[in-house]
Amino acid sequence: MWHTYINATSIDEVLQTLQSKREHARVIAGGTDLILELERGVRKGIETVIDVTRIPDLDKITMDEDGVIHLGPLVTHNHCVESKLIRARAYPLARAAWEVGAPQIRNRGTIAGNLITASPANDTITPLMALGASVTLQSVNGARTVALNDFYTGVRKTVMQADEMLVDISFPAMKTTQRGTFIKLALRRAQAISIINAAVLLGFDSDSVSSASITLGAVAPTIIHAPEAEKYLTGKKLTDDVITEAARLTMEASKPIDDIRGSAAYRREMARVCTARGLKSIRDGQEKTGMPAEAVLLWGKRTMDNGQSTIRESSSNSIDTVVNGKKYSLKNGHEKTLLRFLREDVGLTGTKEGCAEGECGACTVFLDGKAVMACLVPAPRAHGAEVTTIEGLASNLTPSPSPKGEGSLHPVQEAFIKHGAVQCGYCTPGFIMSAAMLMEEKENPTKNEIEQAITGNLCRCTGYYKIVQAIEDAQTMAEVKHG
């Protein structure tokens, strides 16, 4: 897929490489979009991939003395979901980040990557546009800051130059007089692209709207505002009639197309419906309904800081990694995904390839303490990292190994056997990995948290009842086993 893979150690190294390689190089962080684009031939001529995940301090979320929030280029969707600052002062972004993909995707996918991919259906662009965000682009010639409104020129097109790296996302924190939300409509509850999404941000003076920002995704070539609706709302109270008219004006601003996910007519109507829902939820103080107070992240308790503490140098000769507690130094795999590397070079075939597109979760593994989809991780990212697969789950996570020195079955594995939670078995390794990380993250997960944890795992044989029952029982079995 690429010829050269660079584990960059500084922004300067990235910028120098981009200046030299230009259109033939791409920066990679999460890789959840780029890997698929390279495999599908959407991004042609990419010879050099620059991994920036080794550069320290790029995953920070901060607020400066002027009340402006800054997101580093390595801030992931789950970082935003977990951040108290984002939840309190940029709630529409937190909600949108939580709606993206599944926990494994949110652990890798970055907000910066979502913006750069520039799909009009991408979820985080819409709230950031409503929040008045800007991006800072840097090259060896200097830096420039571009308002998100001016960043996009068309479908998957931006003003970003080939020698530039996005180094900062900034936007004013919501004031105490502001409230907002994000609404997504898709074909299923998780792992789905938006048919339409909308962000609503309102300022209030007493019980009247003092300012309004309404943005829409998947209804035009780029994310758009609904200016007539924004103007109409200003100075008015959110009565039912006002909400109805504002929703209608928002619908009129949309210019959707027909595609496989929905017709243009349906999208227009749903733009009206979703806007009305958002406005009503804000009026009624219900805009946070459905958003878990502590979302499942599948980070566990052993998560490293983006793997940054494990390595500082690049490697072009071998991939030196630790898999299931065993050290490997392999010359092959530099042009593969982590999934193929584990199966073909390490020889561990328990991690399955179901879709190779990050849709099914059969390839779920732990990378530096986080659950990820191995099919969307470049193999060289394992250099200097720790990987756990289904084969090493028992020995790595079971507190009391057997007297023979072999890891006994993990409680989740035992529970799957007890409850018959296996059909063909192809998806089972992924489910077990997600459930095991959930048990590490949450001592007594609720049924809702279990369902959150496995949103990225698909079973094509049957329903999920026995799977959920097995995970519910696994905690009790673990307590009995090690109590």
C-alpha positions as CSV (number, residue, x, y, z in Angstrom):
1,M,0.0,0.0,0.0
2,W,3.0,2.3,0.6
3,H,6.7,2.0,0.0
4,T,8.1,4.0,3.0
5,Y,6.6,4.2,6.5
6,I,8.1,6.8,8.8
7,N,7.5,6.9,12.6
8,A,8.0,10.6,13.0
9,T,9.5,12.0,16.2
10,S,8.7,15.7,15.7
11,I,6.5,18.1,13.8
12,D,9.6,19.4,12.0
13,E,10.4,15.9,10.7
14,V,6.9,15.7,9.4
15,L,7.0,19.1,7.7
16,Q,10.4,18.4,6.1
17,T,9.1,15.1,4.7
18,L,6.0,16.7,3.4
19,Q,8.0,19.4,1.7
20,S,10.1,16.8,0.0
21,K,7.5,14.3,-1.0
22,R,4.4,16.5,-1.3
23,E,1.5,14.7,-3.1
24,H,3.3,11.4,-2.7
25,A,3.2,11.5,1.1
26,R,0.3,11.4,3.6
27,V,0.2,11.9,7.4
28,I,-1.4,9.1,9.3
29,A,-2.8,9.2,12.9
30,G,-5.8,7.0,13.3
31,G,-5.8,5.7,9.8
32,T,-9.5,4.7,9.9
33,D,-10.1,6.6,6.7
34,L,-6.7,6.6,5.0
35,I,-6.1,2.8,5.2
36,L,-9.4,2.2,3.3
37,E,-8.7,5.0,0.8
38,L,-5.3,3.5,0.0
39,E,-6.7,0.0,-0.4
40,R,-9.6,1.2,-2.5
41,G,-7.4,3.3,-4.7
42,V,-9.1,6.6,-3.7
43,R,-5.7,8.0,-2.8
44,K,-3.4,7.2,-5.6
45,G,0.4,7.7,-5.8
46,I,1.0,7.7,-2.1
47,E,4.5,6.3,-1.6
48,T,5.3,7.6,1.9
49,V,3.2,7.4,5.0
50,I,4.2,9.5,8.0
51,D,3.0,8.2,11.4
52,V,2.6,11.1,13.8
53,T,1.4,9.1,16.8
54,R,4.9,9.0,18.3
55,I,5.1,12.8,18.7
56,P,4.5,13.8,22.3
57,D,1.7,16.1,23.5
58,L,-0.4,16.2,20.3
59,D,-3.3,14.5,22.0
60,K,-4.1,17.3,24.4
61,I,-7.4,19.1,24.9
62,T,-6.9,22.6,26.5
63,M,-8.6,25.9,27.0
64,D,-6.5,29.1,26.9
65,E,-7.0,32.3,29.0
66,D,-9.2,33.7,26.3
67,G,-11.7,30.9,26.6
68,V,-10.7,29.2,23.4
69,I,-10.5,25.4,23.3
70,H,-7.7,23.8,21.4
71,L,-7.6,20.2,20.2
72,G,-4.3,18.7,19.2
73,P,-4.0,16.7,15.9
74,L,-4.0,13.4,17.8
75,V,-7.1,14.0,19.8
76,T,-9.4,11.0,19.1
77,H,-13.2,10.8,19.2
78,N,-13.0,8.9,22.5
79,H,-10.8,11.7,23.9
80,C,-13.6,14.1,23.3
81,V,-16.2,11.7,24.7
82,E,-14.2,11.3,27.8
83,S,-13.2,15.0,28.3
84,K,-15.1,16.9,31.0
85,L,-14.1,20.1,29.3
86,I,-15.6,19.1,26.0
87,R,-18.8,17.8,27.6
88,A,-19.2,21.0,29.6
89,R,-18.1,23.6,27.1
90,A,-18.6,22.0,23.7
91,Y,-21.3,19.5,24.2
92,P,-22.4,19.2,20.6
93,L,-18.9,18.0,19.7
94,A,-18.9,15.4,22.6
95,R,-22.2,14.1,21.4
96,A,-21.1,13.9,17.7
97,A,-17.8,12.1,18.7
98,W,-19.8,9.5,20.7
99,E,-22.0,8.9,17.6
100,V,-19.0,8.0,15.4
101,G,-18.5,4.3,14.6
102,A,-17.9,2.1,17.6
103,P,-15.4,2.2,20.6
104,Q,-12.6,0.6,18.6
105,I,-13.0,3.2,15.8
106,R,-13.2,6.0,18.3
107,N,-10.0,4.9,19.9
108,R,-8.1,5.4,16.7
109,G,-10.0,7.9,14.6
110,T,-8.9,11.5,15.2
111,I,-11.0,14.7,15.0
112,A,-8.3,16.2,12.7
113,G,-8.6,13.2,10.4
114,N,-12.3,13.5,10.3
115,L,-12.0,17.1,9.2
116,I,-9.4,16.5,6.6
117,T,-11.3,13.6,5.0
118,A,-13.9,16.2,4.2
119,S,-16.9,14.0,3.6
120,P,-20.1,16.0,4.0
121,A,-21.4,13.1,6.1
122,N,-18.6,13.2,8.6
123,D,-20.1,13.8,12.0
124,T,-17.7,16.1,13.9
125,I,-17.4,18.7,11.2
126,T,-21.0,19.8,11.7
127,P,-20.8,20.7,15.5
128,L,-17.3,22.3,15.0
129,M,-18.8,24.4,12.2
130,A,-21.6,25.5,14.5
131,L,-19.1,26.3,17.3
132,G,-17.1,28.6,14.9
133,A,-14.0,26.4,14.7
134,S,-10.8,27.2,12.9
135,V,-7.9,24.9,11.9
136,T,-4.2,25.8,11.9
137,L,-2.1,24.5,9.0
138,Q,1.6,24.4,9.2
139,S,4.4,23.9,6.6
140,V,8.1,24.7,6.6
141,N,7.2,28.1,5.3
142,G,5.0,29.0,8.3
143,A,1.5,28.6,9.7
144,R,-1.9,29.9,8.7
145,T,-5.2,29.7,10.5
146,V,-8.3,29.0,8.4
147,A,-11.9,29.2,9.5
148,L,-13.7,25.9,9.1
149,N,-16.3,27.7,7.0
150,D,-13.5,28.5,4.4
151,F,-11.7,25.2,4.7
152,Y,-13.9,23.1,2.4
153,T,-14.2,23.6,-1.4
154,G,-16.3,20.6,-2.3
155,V,-16.9,16.9,-1.6
156,R,-13.6,15.6,0.0
157,K,-11.8,18.8,-1.1
158,T,-10.1,21.3,1.2
159,V,-7.7,24.3,0.9
160,M,-5.0,22.3,2.6
161,Q,-1.8,22.1,0.6
162,A,0.3,19.0,0.1
163,D,3.1,20.2,2.3
164,E,0.9,21.2,5.2
165,M,0.0,19.4,8.4
166,L,-3.0,20.3,10.5
167,V,-1.5,21.1,14.0
168,D,-4.4,22.6,15.9
169,I,-8.2,22.9,16.0
170,S,-9.6,25.8,17.9
171,F,-13.0,27.2,18.8
172,P,-14.6,29.4,21.5
173,A,-15.9,27.5,24.5
174,M,-19.6,27.7,24.9
175,K,-20.7,30.4,27.3
176,T,-22.9,29.7,30.3
177,T,-25.7,31.4,28.4
178,Q,-25.4,29.0,25.5
179,R,-26.8,25.5,25.0
180,G,-26.5,23.1,22.1
181,T,-26.8,19.6,20.8
182,F,-26.1,17.3,17.9
183,I,-28.6,15.0,16.1
184,K,-27.7,12.1,13.8
185,L,-30.0,10.0,11.7
186,A,-28.5,6.8,10.3
187,L,-29.6,3.4,9.1
188,R,-28.6,1.7,12.3
189,R,-27.7,2.7,15.9
190,A,-23.9,2.3,15.5
191,Q,-21.3,1.9,12.8
192,A,-23.3,3.9,10.3
193,I,-22.7,6.9,8.1
194,S,-25.2,9.8,8.6
195,I,-28.2,10.1,6.3
196,I,-28.3,13.5,7.8
197,N,-26.9,15.2,10.8
198,A,-27.5,18.5,12.4
199,A,-25.9,20.7,15.1
200,V,-27.8,23.4,17.0
201,L,-26.1,26.0,19.2
202,L,-28.3,28.7,20.8
203,G,-27.4,31.7,23.0
204,F,-30.1,32.9,25.4
205,D,-31.0,36.2,26.9
206,S,-33.5,35.2,29.6
207,D,-35.9,32.9,27.8
208,S,-35.4,34.4,24.3
209,V,-32.8,33.3,21.7
210,S,-30.0,35.9,21.4
211,S,-27.9,34.0,18.8
212,A,-28.3,30.9,16.8
213,S,-26.1,28.6,14.8
214,I,-27.6,25.7,12.9
215,T,-25.4,23.5,10.7
216,L,-26.3,20.5,8.5
217,G,-24.3,17.5,7.2
218,A,-25.0,15.1,4.3
219,V,-27.4,17.5,2.6
220,A,-24.9,19.5,0.4
221,P,-21.4,19.0,-1.0
222,T,-20.0,20.5,2.2
223,I,-21.3,21.1,5.7
224,I,-23.7,24.2,5.5
225,H,-25.4,26.7,7.8
226,A,-29.1,27.5,7.7
227,P,-28.8,31.3,7.7
228,E,-32.5,32.1,7.3
229,A,-33.4,29.9,10.2
230,E,-30.6,31.3,12.4
231,K,-31.8,34.9,11.6
232,Y,-35.4,34.0,12.2
233,L,-34.7,32.5,15.7
234,T,-32.8,35.5,17.0
235,G,-34.9,37.5,19.5
236,K,-37.7,34.9,19.7
237,K,-38.8,32.5,22.4
238,L,-38.8,28.8,21.5
239,T,-42.5,28.2,21.2
240,D,-43.9,25.3,19.2
241,D,-44.7,27.7,16.3
242,V,-41.3,29.2,16.2
243,I,-39.6,25.8,16.3
244,T,-41.8,24.6,13.4
245,E,-41.0,27.6,11.3
246,A,-37.2,27.5,12.1
247,A,-37.2,23.8,11.2
248,R,-38.9,24.5,7.9
249,L,-36.4,27.2,7.0
250,T,-33.6,24.8,7.9
251,M,-35.1,22.3,5.5
252,E,-35.2,24.9,2.7
253,A,-31.4,25.5,3.2
254,S,-30.6,21.9,2.4
255,K,-29.7,20.8,-1.1
256,P,-29.3,17.0,-0.8
257,I,-28.9,14.3,-3.5
258,D,-30.3,10.8,-3.9
259,D,-27.9,8.1,-2.9
260,I,-27.9,4.6,-1.5
261,R,-28.6,5.8,2.1
262,G,-31.6,8.0,1.3
263,S,-33.4,10.0,-1.3
264,A,-33.1,13.8,-1.6
265,A,-36.8,14.2,-0.6
266,Y,-36.3,12.1,2.5
267,R,-33.2,14.0,3.5
268,R,-35.0,17.3,3.2
269,E,-37.8,16.1,5.4
270,M,-35.4,14.7,8.0
271,A,-33.5,17.9,8.1
272,R,-36.7,19.5,9.2
273,V,-37.5,16.8,11.7
274,C,-34.0,16.6,13.2
275,T,-33.8,20.4,13.6
276,A,-37.2,20.5,15.3
277,R,-36.1,17.7,17.7
278,G,-32.9,19.5,18.5
279,L,-34.6,22.8,19.2
280,K,-37.3,21.1,21.4
281,S,-34.7,19.2,23.3
282,I,-32.8,22.4,24.1
283,R,-36.0,24.2,25.1
284,D,-37.0,21.4,27.4
285,G,-33.6,20.9,28.9
286,Q,-33.4,17.4,27.4
287,E,-30.5,17.9,25.0
288,K,-28.2,15.4,26.9
289,T,-30.8,12.6,27.0
290,G,-29.4,9.4,25.7
291,M,-25.7,10.5,26.2
292,P,-24.1,8.2,28.8
293,A,-22.6,10.1,31.7
294,E,-19.6,7.7,31.5
295,A,-19.4,6.2,28.0
296,V,-17.7,2.9,27.4
297,L,-14.3,3.6,25.9
298,L,-12.7,0.2,25.8
299,W,-9.5,1.7,27.2
300,G,-9.1,-0.5,30.2
301,K,-6.9,0.4,33.1
302,R,-3.5,-0.2,31.5
303,T,-3.7,2.2,28.7
304,M,-0.5,3.9,27.7
305,D,-0.4,7.5,26.5
306,N,-0.9,6.8,22.8
307,G,2.1,4.5,22.9
308,Q,4.3,7.5,23.1
309,S,6.3,6.3,26.0
310,T,7.3,3.1,24.1
311,I,9.4,4.5,21.2
312,R,11.0,7.7,19.9
313,E,12.9,6.4,16.9
314,S,11.8,5.3,13.4
315,S,12.5,1.9,12.1
316,S,12.8,0.8,8.5
317,N,14.6,-2.5,9.0
318,S,12.3,-4.5,11.4
319,I,9.1,-4.3,13.4
320,D,10.1,-4.9,17.0
321,T,7.0,-5.5,19.0
322,V,5.6,-7.4,22.0
323,V,2.6,-9.7,21.2
324,N,1.0,-11.5,24.1
325,G,4.0,-10.8,26.2
326,K,6.5,-12.3,23.7
327,K,9.0,-10.1,21.9
328,Y,9.2,-10.3,18.1
329,S,11.6,-8.7,15.7
330,L,10.3,-9.3,12.1
331,K,11.7,-7.9,8.8
332,N,8.3,-8.4,7.0
333,G,5.0,-6.6,7.3
334,H,6.0,-3.0,6.6
335,E,3.4,-2.6,3.8
336,K,0.6,-4.5,5.6
337,T,-2.2,-3.9,8.1
338,L,-1.7,-5.1,11.6
339,L,-4.4,-7.8,10.9
340,R,-2.4,-9.3,8.1
341,F,0.9,-8.9,10.1
342,L,-0.5,-10.8,13.0
343,R,-1.9,-13.6,10.9
344,E,0.8,-13.9,8.2
345,D,4.0,-12.9,10.0
346,V,3.5,-13.5,13.7
347,G,1.4,-16.7,12.9
348,L,-1.5,-15.9,15.2
349,T,-4.7,-16.6,13.3
350,G,-7.2,-16.2,16.1
351,T,-7.7,-12.6,15.0
352,K,-10.2,-12.9,12.1
353,E,-10.7,-10.9,8.9
354,G,-14.4,-10.4,8.4
355,C,-14.7,-7.3,6.4
356,A,-11.3,-5.6,6.4
357,E,-13.1,-2.3,6.5
358,G,-13.6,-1.7,10.3
359,E,-17.2,-2.7,10.1
360,C,-17.5,-6.1,11.8
361,G,-15.0,-6.1,14.8
362,A,-13.8,-9.7,14.2
363,C,-10.2,-8.4,14.1
364,T,-10.4,-6.6,17.5
365,V,-7.1,-6.6,19.4
366,F,-5.5,-4.5,22.1
367,L,-2.9,-2.0,21.1
368,D,-1.1,-0.4,24.0
369,G,-4.1,-1.0,26.2
370,K,-6.9,0.1,23.9
371,A,-9.2,-2.0,21.8
372,V,-8.8,-1.3,18.1
373,M,-9.7,-2.9,14.7
374,A,-6.5,-4.5,13.5
375,C,-7.6,-4.2,9.8
376,L,-7.4,-0.3,10.1
377,V,-4.0,-0.2,11.9
378,P,-0.8,-0.2,9.8
379,A,1.5,-3.0,10.9
380,P,4.5,-0.6,11.5
381,R,2.5,1.0,14.2
382,A,3.2,-2.1,16.3
383,H,6.8,-1.2,16.3
384,G,7.7,-0.5,20.0
385,A,4.1,-1.2,21.0
386,E,2.4,-4.0,23.0
387,V,-0.3,-6.0,21.3
388,T,-2.7,-8.5,22.8
389,T,-4.7,-11.0,20.7
390,I,-7.3,-13.6,21.5
391,E,-4.5,-16.2,21.9
392,G,-2.8,-14.2,24.7
393,L,-6.0,-13.1,26.5
394,A,-5.9,-15.7,29.2
395,S,-2.2,-15.4,30.1
396,N,-2.2,-11.6,29.9
397,L,-5.4,-10.8,31.7
398,T,-6.2,-13.7,34.0
399,P,-4.8,-12.8,37.5
400,S,-4.1,-16.5,38.4
401,P,-2.5,-18.6,35.7
402,S,-2.6,-22.4,35.9
403,P,0.0,-24.4,37.9
404,K,1.4,-25.6,34.5
405,G,2.4,-22.0,33.6
406,E,-0.4,-21.7,31.0
407,G,-3.0,-19.0,31.2
408,S,-6.4,-20.4,32.2
409,L,-9.4,-19.3,30.3
410,H,-10.5,-15.8,30.7
411,P,-13.9,-15.5,32.6
412,V,-15.4,-14.1,29.4
413,Q,-14.2,-17.2,27.5
414,E,-15.6,-19.5,30.1
415,A,-18.9,-17.6,30.1
416,F,-19.2,-17.9,26.3
417,I,-18.9,-21.7,26.7
418,K,-21.3,-21.9,29.6
419,H,-24.0,-19.9,27.8
420,G,-23.5,-21.4,24.3
421,A,-22.8,-17.9,23.0
422,V,-21.0,-19.3,19.9
423,Q,-22.6,-20.1,16.6
424,C,-20.1,-20.4,13.7
425,G,-17.5,-18.9,15.9
426,Y,-16.0,-16.5,13.4
427,C,-17.0,-13.3,15.2
428,T,-16.3,-14.8,18.6
429,P,-12.7,-13.7,19.1
430,G,-13.7,-10.1,18.5
431,F,-16.6,-10.2,20.9
432,I,-14.5,-11.8,23.6
433,M,-11.8,-9.1,23.2
434,S,-14.3,-6.3,23.5
435,A,-16.0,-7.9,26.5
436,A,-12.7,-8.6,28.2
437,M,-11.6,-4.9,27.9
438,L,-15.0,-3.8,29.1
439,M,-14.5,-5.9,32.3
440,E,-11.1,-4.3,32.8
441,E,-12.7,-0.8,32.3
442,K,-15.9,-1.3,34.3
443,E,-16.1,-3.5,37.5
444,N,-19.8,-4.2,37.2
445,P,-21.0,-3.2,33.7
446,T,-24.6,-2.7,33.2
447,K,-26.5,-4.2,30.3
448,N,-26.5,-0.9,28.5
449,E,-22.7,-0.7,28.9
450,I,-22.3,-4.2,27.6
451,E,-24.4,-3.2,24.5
452,Q,-22.2,-0.1,24.1
453,A,-19.1,-2.2,24.3
454,I,-20.1,-4.6,21.5
455,T,-21.6,-2.0,19.0
456,G,-18.5,-2.6,16.9
457,N,-18.9,-6.3,16.8
458,L,-21.3,-8.0,14.4
459,C,-22.7,-11.5,14.6
460,R,-24.2,-12.7,11.3
461,C,-25.5,-16.0,12.6
462,T,-28.1,-15.1,15.2
463,G,-29.2,-12.5,17.8
464,Y,-27.0,-11.2,20.6
465,Y,-29.0,-12.5,23.6
466,K,-26.7,-15.3,24.6
467,I,-23.7,-13.1,23.9
468,V,-25.0,-10.4,26.3
469,Q,-26.0,-13.0,28.9
470,A,-22.5,-14.5,28.8
471,I,-20.9,-11.1,29.3
472,E,-23.3,-10.3,32.1
473,D,-22.4,-13.6,33.8
474,A,-18.6,-13.3,33.2
475,Q,-18.1,-10.8,36.1
476,T,-19.8,-13.2,38.6
477,M,-17.7,-16.1,37.3
478,A,-14.5,-14.0,37.7
479,E,-15.4,-13.1,41.3
480,V,-16.1,-16.8,42.1
481,K,-12.9,-17.9,40.3
482,H,-10.5,-15.4,41.9
483,G,-12.4,-14.4,45.1
